[in-house]
Amino acid sequence: MYAPRNGAEWGVAAAAGLVLFGITAAWIGFGGPEPYAAKDYEDCAANARADADSDVDSNKLIIHCSERFAGRRKAGGGYAYFDFMQNRTFDIAGPNPTDDERKRIDRSYMEFLGTQGREMFLAEMAKTQANQEQVDIRRGRQGAGPLDLAPKIPLPVKRPAVERSRPCNDGSLSCSWAKLTATVKNAFASSR
């Protein structure tokens, strides 16, 4: 094995090592094969189909393309981003939304949630009113007004008085259980 003898040889060896390290890091960082050097999803997917050895490899590479590029190329130029939460497409400048475009999409989603929430509330109120009208028709009443949406809560039925049995003196399980529960209740009541 060759060992450098002076400072100049050490410098050349160190420079060569750094260059080799840089090339290796660049190769790993950029992913190596061609599908990862694409400019957008469509290029990446086409390269993945061309370079893959099997359908399984092709699908894995295409999934990776979907992770890297959110937008899809439009026929007339530019890119479109589909937000599945809103079931809506947004125009974007490049293959991935910029920060401003993300903010615009997020604002749109917040508005969508507000509108959807109002619609759900109104639909629930209409459903409740329709159910109340059905109940009124079954009972024979007509014309429950639209403000008569409050549920009727029946009063609790009064229970008959429970006869208290005399204290037990035998060693039965029910007697022991009654004594134990009374002792525990008294202990908790006295600790308050």
DRENMI-512751 format. One record per residue (C-alpha): residue number from 1; residue in one letter; x, y, z. Coordinates in nm, 2 decimals, m for minus. Example, Ala and Ser with C-alpha at 12.3 -4.5 7.8 and 13.67 -1.06 7.14 Angstrom:
<tordos>
<tordo nr="1" rest="a" X="1.23" Y="m0.45" Z="0.78"/>
<tordo nr="2" rest="s" X="1.37" Y="m0.11" Z="0.71"/>
</tordos>
This chain:
<tordos>
<tordo nr="1" rest="m" X="0.00" Y="0.00" Z="0.00"/>
<tordo nr="2" rest="y" X="0.12" Y="0.35" Z="m0.09"/>
<tordo nr="3" rest="a" X="0.16" Y="0.60" Z="0.19"/>
<tordo nr="4" rest="p" X="0.22" Y="0.97" Z="0.11"/>
<tordo nr="5" rest="r" X="0.55" Y="1.10" Z="0.23"/>
<tordo nr="6" rest="n" X="0.52" Y="1.48" Z="0.23"/>
<tordo nr="7" rest="g" X="0.26" Y="1.75" Z="0.27"/>
<tordo nr="8" rest="a" X="0.20" Y="1.80" Z="m0.10"/>
<tordo nr="9" rest="e" X="0.12" Y="1.43" Z="m0.14"/>
<tordo nr="10" rest="w" X="m0.12" Y="1.45" Z="0.16"/>
<tordo nr="11" rest="g" X="m0.30" Y="1.75" Z="0.00"/>
<tordo nr="12" rest="v" X="m0.34" Y="1.57" Z="m0.33"/>
<tordo nr="13" rest="a" X="m0.47" Y="1.25" Z="m0.15"/>
<tordo nr="14" rest="a" X="m0.71" Y="1.46" Z="0.06"/>
<tordo nr="15" rest="a" X="m0.84" Y="1.65" Z="m0.25"/>
<tordo nr="16" rest="a" X="m0.89" Y="1.33" Z="m0.43"/>
<tordo nr="17" rest="g" X="m1.08" Y="1.18" Z="m0.13"/>
<tordo nr="18" rest="l" X="m1.30" Y="1.49" Z="m0.11"/>
<tordo nr="19" rest="v" X="m1.38" Y="1.48" Z="m0.48"/>
<tordo nr="20" rest="l" X="m1.47" Y="1.11" Z="m0.46"/>
<tordo nr="21" rest="f" X="m1.68" Y="1.18" Z="m0.15"/>
<tordo nr="22" rest="g" X="m1.86" Y="1.46" Z="m0.33"/>
<tordo nr="23" rest="i" X="m1.94" Y="1.25" Z="m0.64"/>
<tordo nr="24" rest="t" X="m2.07" Y="0.97" Z="m0.42"/>
<tordo nr="25" rest="a" X="m2.29" Y="1.21" Z="m0.21"/>
<tordo nr="26" rest="a" X="m2.43" Y="1.37" Z="m0.53"/>
<tordo nr="27" rest="w" X="m2.51" Y="1.03" Z="m0.68"/>
<tordo nr="28" rest="i" X="m2.69" Y="0.92" Z="m0.36"/>
<tordo nr="29" rest="g" X="m2.86" Y="1.26" Z="m0.32"/>
<tordo nr="30" rest="f" X="m3.00" Y="1.28" Z="m0.67"/>
<tordo nr="31" rest="g" X="m3.11" Y="0.92" Z="m0.66"/>
<tordo nr="32" rest="g" X="m2.89" Y="0.79" Z="m0.93"/>
<tordo nr="33" rest="p" X="m3.11" Y="0.66" Z="m1.22"/>
<tordo nr="34" rest="e" X="m3.29" Y="0.88" Z="m1.46"/>
<tordo nr="35" rest="p" X="m3.65" Y="0.87" Z="m1.33"/>
<tordo nr="36" rest="y" X="m3.54" Y="1.08" Z="m1.03"/>
<tordo nr="37" rest="a" X="m3.39" Y="1.36" Z="m1.25"/>
<tordo nr="38" rest="a" X="m3.72" Y="1.45" Z="m1.41"/>
<tordo nr="39" rest="k" X="m3.87" Y="1.80" Z="m1.41"/>
<tordo nr="40" rest="d" X="m4.23" Y="1.70" Z="m1.34"/>
<tordo nr="41" rest="y" X="m4.45" Y="1.40" Z="m1.27"/>
<tordo nr="42" rest="e" X="m4.51" Y="1.31" Z="m1.63"/>
<tordo nr="43" rest="d" X="m4.14" Y="1.30" Z="m1.71"/>
<tordo nr="44" rest="c" X="m4.07" Y="1.10" Z="m1.39"/>
<tordo nr="45" rest="a" X="m4.35" Y="0.85" Z="m1.47"/>
<tordo nr="46" rest="a" X="m4.23" Y="0.80" Z="m1.83"/>
<tordo nr="47" rest="n" X="m3.88" Y="0.74" Z="m1.72"/>
<tordo nr="48" rest="a" X="m3.99" Y="0.50" Z="m1.45"/>
<tordo nr="49" rest="r" X="m4.19" Y="0.30" Z="m1.70"/>
<tordo nr="50" rest="a" X="m3.89" Y="0.29" Z="m1.94"/>
<tordo nr="51" rest="d" X="m3.62" Y="0.20" Z="m1.68"/>
<tordo nr="52" rest="a" X="m3.82" Y="m0.04" Z="m1.46"/>
<tordo nr="53" rest="d" X="m3.74" Y="m0.41" Z="m1.49"/>
<tordo nr="54" rest="s" X="m4.09" Y="m0.52" Z="m1.39"/>
<tordo nr="55" rest="d" X="m4.44" Y="m0.39" Z="m1.33"/>
<tordo nr="56" rest="v" X="m4.38" Y="m0.39" Z="m0.96"/>
<tordo nr="57" rest="d" X="m4.07" Y="m0.18" Z="m0.99"/>
<tordo nr="58" rest="s" X="m4.25" Y="0.05" Z="m1.23"/>
<tordo nr="59" rest="n" X="m4.53" Y="0.10" Z="m0.98"/>
<tordo nr="60" rest="k" X="m4.29" Y="0.17" Z="m0.70"/>
<tordo nr="61" rest="l" X="m4.11" Y="0.43" Z="m0.90"/>
<tordo nr="62" rest="i" X="m4.44" Y="0.59" Z="m1.02"/>
<tordo nr="63" rest="i" X="m4.55" Y="0.61" Z="m0.65"/>
<tordo nr="64" rest="h" X="m4.22" Y="0.79" Z="m0.58"/>
<tordo nr="65" rest="c" X="m4.30" Y="1.03" Z="m0.86"/>
<tordo nr="66" rest="s" X="m4.64" Y="1.11" Z="m0.70"/>
<tordo nr="67" rest="e" X="m4.46" Y="1.18" Z="m0.37"/>
<tordo nr="68" rest="r" X="m4.22" Y="1.42" Z="m0.54"/>
<tordo nr="69" rest="f" X="m4.45" Y="1.61" Z="m0.77"/>
<tordo nr="70" rest="a" X="m4.80" Y="1.72" Z="m0.65"/>
<tordo nr="71" rest="g" X="m4.90" Y="1.89" Z="m0.97"/>
<tordo nr="72" rest="r" X="m4.99" Y="1.74" Z="m1.31"/>
<tordo nr="73" rest="r" X="m4.91" Y="1.89" Z="m1.64"/>
<tordo nr="74" rest="k" X="m5.21" Y="2.05" Z="m1.82"/>
<tordo nr="75" rest="a" X="m5.26" Y="2.01" Z="m2.20"/>
<tordo nr="76" rest="g" X="m5.25" Y="2.38" Z="m2.27"/>
<tordo nr="77" rest="g" X="m4.94" Y="2.44" Z="m2.05"/>
<tordo nr="78" rest="g" X="m4.89" Y="2.50" Z="m1.69"/>
<tordo nr="79" rest="y" X="m4.98" Y="2.27" Z="m1.40"/>
<tordo nr="80" rest="a" X="m5.29" Y="2.17" Z="m1.20"/>
<tordo nr="81" rest="y" X="m5.31" Y="2.05" Z="m0.84"/>
<tordo nr="82" rest="f" X="m5.60" Y="1.83" Z="m0.74"/>
<tordo nr="83" rest="d" X="m5.71" Y="1.87" Z="m0.38"/>
<tordo nr="84" rest="f" X="m5.91" Y="1.55" Z="m0.30"/>
<tordo nr="85" rest="m" X="m6.05" Y="1.70" Z="0.03"/>
<tordo nr="86" rest="q" X="m6.23" Y="1.97" Z="m0.17"/>
<tordo nr="87" rest="n" X="m6.28" Y="1.76" Z="m0.49"/>
<tordo nr="88" rest="r" X="m6.14" Y="2.06" Z="m0.68"/>
<tordo nr="89" rest="t" X="m5.85" Y="2.14" Z="m0.90"/>
<tordo nr="90" rest="f" X="m5.62" Y="2.45" Z="m0.86"/>
<tordo nr="91" rest="d" X="m5.39" Y="2.60" Z="m1.12"/>
<tordo nr="92" rest="i" X="m5.03" Y="2.62" Z="m1.01"/>
<tordo nr="93" rest="a" X="m4.72" Y="2.77" Z="m1.17"/>
<tordo nr="94" rest="g" X="m4.49" Y="2.46" Z="m1.14"/>
<tordo nr="95" rest="p" X="m4.49" Y="2.09" Z="m1.07"/>
<tordo nr="96" rest="n" X="m4.53" Y="2.16" Z="m0.70"/>
<tordo nr="97" rest="p" X="m4.74" Y="2.45" Z="m0.54"/>
<tordo nr="98" rest="t" X="m4.54" Y="2.74" Z="m0.41"/>
<tordo nr="99" rest="d" X="m4.59" Y="2.87" Z="m0.05"/>
<tordo nr="100" rest="d" X="m4.83" Y="3.14" Z="m0.17"/>
<tordo nr="101" rest="e" X="m5.03" Y="2.88" Z="m0.37"/>
<tordo nr="102" rest="r" X="m5.04" Y="2.65" Z="m0.07"/>
<tordo nr="103" rest="k" X="m5.18" Y="2.93" Z="0.14"/>
<tordo nr="104" rest="r" X="m5.44" Y="3.00" Z="m0.13"/>
<tordo nr="105" rest="i" X="m5.54" Y="2.63" Z="m0.14"/>
<tordo nr="106" rest="d" X="m5.56" Y="2.62" Z="0.24"/>
<tordo nr="107" rest="r" X="m5.78" Y="2.94" Z="0.26"/>
<tordo nr="108" rest="s" X="m6.01" Y="2.78" Z="0.00"/>
<tordo nr="109" rest="y" X="m6.03" Y="2.47" Z="0.21"/>
<tordo nr="110" rest="m" X="m6.12" Y="2.67" Z="0.52"/>
<tordo nr="111" rest="e" X="m6.40" Y="2.84" Z="0.33"/>
<tordo nr="112" rest="f" X="m6.51" Y="2.50" Z="0.20"/>
<tordo nr="113" rest="l" X="m6.53" Y="2.37" Z="0.55"/>
<tordo nr="114" rest="g" X="m6.73" Y="2.67" Z="0.66"/>
<tordo nr="115" rest="t" X="m6.98" Y="2.63" Z="0.37"/>
<tordo nr="116" rest="q" X="m7.00" Y="2.26" Z="0.42"/>
<tordo nr="117" rest="g" X="m7.06" Y="2.30" Z="0.79"/>
<tordo nr="118" rest="r" X="m7.35" Y="2.55" Z="0.73"/>
<tordo nr="119" rest="e" X="m7.50" Y="2.31" Z="0.48"/>
<tordo nr="120" rest="m" X="m7.47" Y="2.02" Z="0.72"/>
<tordo nr="121" rest="f" X="m7.63" Y="2.22" Z="1.00"/>
<tordo nr="122" rest="l" X="m7.93" Y="2.33" Z="0.78"/>
<tordo nr="123" rest="a" X="m7.97" Y="1.97" Z="0.65"/>
<tordo nr="124" rest="e" X="m7.98" Y="1.84" Z="1.01"/>
<tordo nr="125" rest="m" X="m8.23" Y="2.10" Z="1.11"/>
<tordo nr="126" rest="a" X="m8.45" Y="2.01" Z="0.81"/>
<tordo nr="127" rest="k" X="m8.42" Y="1.64" Z="0.90"/>
<tordo nr="128" rest="t" X="m8.51" Y="1.71" Z="1.26"/>
<tordo nr="129" rest="q" X="m8.82" Y="1.91" Z="1.16"/>
<tordo nr="130" rest="a" X="m8.93" Y="1.64" Z="0.91"/>
<tordo nr="131" rest="n" X="m8.89" Y="1.37" Z="1.18"/>
<tordo nr="132" rest="q" X="m9.10" Y="1.59" Z="1.43"/>
<tordo nr="133" rest="e" X="m9.37" Y="1.63" Z="1.17"/>
<tordo nr="134" rest="q" X="m9.38" Y="1.25" Z="1.11"/>
<tordo nr="135" rest="v" X="m9.42" Y="1.20" Z="1.49"/>
<tordo nr="136" rest="d" X="m9.69" Y="1.46" Z="1.50"/>
<tordo nr="137" rest="i" X="m9.88" Y="1.30" Z="1.22"/>
<tordo nr="138" rest="r" X="m9.86" Y="0.96" Z="1.39"/>
<tordo nr="139" rest="r" X="m9.99" Y="1.11" Z="1.71"/>
<tordo nr="140" rest="g" X="m10.28" Y="1.27" Z="1.52"/>
<tordo nr="141" rest="r" X="m10.16" Y="1.63" Z="1.57"/>
<tordo nr="142" rest="q" X="m10.13" Y="1.86" Z="1.28"/>
<tordo nr="143" rest="g" X="m9.92" Y="2.17" Z="1.22"/>
<tordo nr="144" rest="a" X="m9.63" Y="2.15" Z="1.45"/>
<tordo nr="145" rest="g" X="m9.46" Y="2.48" Z="1.38"/>
<tordo nr="146" rest="p" X="m9.10" Y="2.52" Z="1.25"/>
<tordo nr="147" rest="l" X="m8.99" Y="2.64" Z="1.59"/>
<tordo nr="148" rest="d" X="m9.12" Y="2.33" Z="1.77"/>
<tordo nr="149" rest="l" X="m8.79" Y="2.15" Z="1.73"/>
<tordo nr="150" rest="a" X="m8.70" Y="2.10" Z="2.10"/>
<tordo nr="151" rest="p" X="m8.72" Y="1.73" Z="2.20"/>
<tordo nr="152" rest="k" X="m8.98" Y="1.65" Z="2.46"/>
<tordo nr="153" rest="i" X="m8.81" Y="1.50" Z="2.76"/>
<tordo nr="154" rest="p" X="m9.05" Y="1.28" Z="2.97"/>
<tordo nr="155" rest="l" X="m9.05" Y="1.32" Z="3.34"/>
<tordo nr="156" rest="p" X="m8.91" Y="1.02" Z="3.53"/>
<tordo nr="157" rest="v" X="m9.16" Y="0.77" Z="3.66"/>
<tordo nr="158" rest="k" X="m9.19" Y="0.77" Z="4.03"/>
<tordo nr="159" rest="r" X="m9.07" Y="0.45" Z="4.17"/>
<tordo nr="160" rest="p" X="m9.26" Y="0.27" Z="4.45"/>
<tordo nr="161" rest="a" X="m9.10" Y="0.29" Z="4.79"/>
<tordo nr="162" rest="v" X="m8.86" Y="0.01" Z="4.86"/>
<tordo nr="163" rest="e" X="m8.92" Y="m0.19" Z="5.17"/>
<tordo nr="164" rest="r" X="m8.61" Y="m0.20" Z="5.39"/>
<tordo nr="165" rest="s" X="m8.55" Y="m0.54" Z="5.53"/>
<tordo nr="166" rest="r" X="m8.45" Y="m0.59" Z="5.89"/>
<tordo nr="167" rest="p" X="m8.08" Y="m0.62" Z="5.95"/>
<tordo nr="168" rest="c" X="m7.96" Y="m0.97" Z="5.89"/>
<tordo nr="169" rest="n" X="m7.77" Y="m1.17" Z="6.15"/>
<tordo nr="170" rest="d" X="m7.69" Y="m1.48" Z="5.96"/>
<tordo nr="171" rest="g" X="m7.37" Y="m1.54" Z="5.78"/>
<tordo nr="172" rest="s" X="m7.52" Y="m1.56" Z="5.42"/>
<tordo nr="173" rest="l" X="m7.35" Y="m1.40" Z="5.12"/>
<tordo nr="174" rest="s" X="m7.62" Y="m1.14" Z="5.07"/>
<tordo nr="175" rest="c" X="m7.61" Y="m1.04" Z="5.43"/>
<tordo nr="176" rest="s" X="m7.23" Y="m1.01" Z="5.42"/>
<tordo nr="177" rest="w" X="m7.25" Y="m0.81" Z="5.10"/>
<tordo nr="178" rest="a" X="m7.51" Y="m0.57" Z="5.24"/>
<tordo nr="179" rest="k" X="m7.29" Y="m0.51" Z="5.55"/>
<tordo nr="180" rest="l" X="m6.98" Y="m0.45" Z="5.33"/>
<tordo nr="181" rest="t" X="m7.15" Y="m0.20" Z="5.11"/>
<tordo nr="182" rest="a" X="m7.29" Y="m0.01" Z="5.40"/>
<tordo nr="183" rest="t" X="m6.94" Y="0.00" Z="5.56"/>
<tordo nr="184" rest="v" X="m6.78" Y="0.14" Z="5.24"/>
<tordo nr="185" rest="k" X="m7.06" Y="0.40" Z="5.20"/>
<tordo nr="186" rest="n" X="m7.01" Y="0.51" Z="5.56"/>
<tordo nr="187" rest="a" X="m6.63" Y="0.53" Z="5.52"/>
<tordo nr="188" rest="f" X="m6.66" Y="0.75" Z="5.21"/>
<tordo nr="189" rest="a" X="m6.93" Y="0.97" Z="5.37"/>
<tordo nr="190" rest="s" X="m6.72" Y="1.03" Z="5.67"/>
<tordo nr="191" rest="s" X="m6.41" Y="1.12" Z="5.47"/>
<tordo nr="192" rest="r" X="m6.58" Y="1.42" Z="5.31"/>
</tordos>
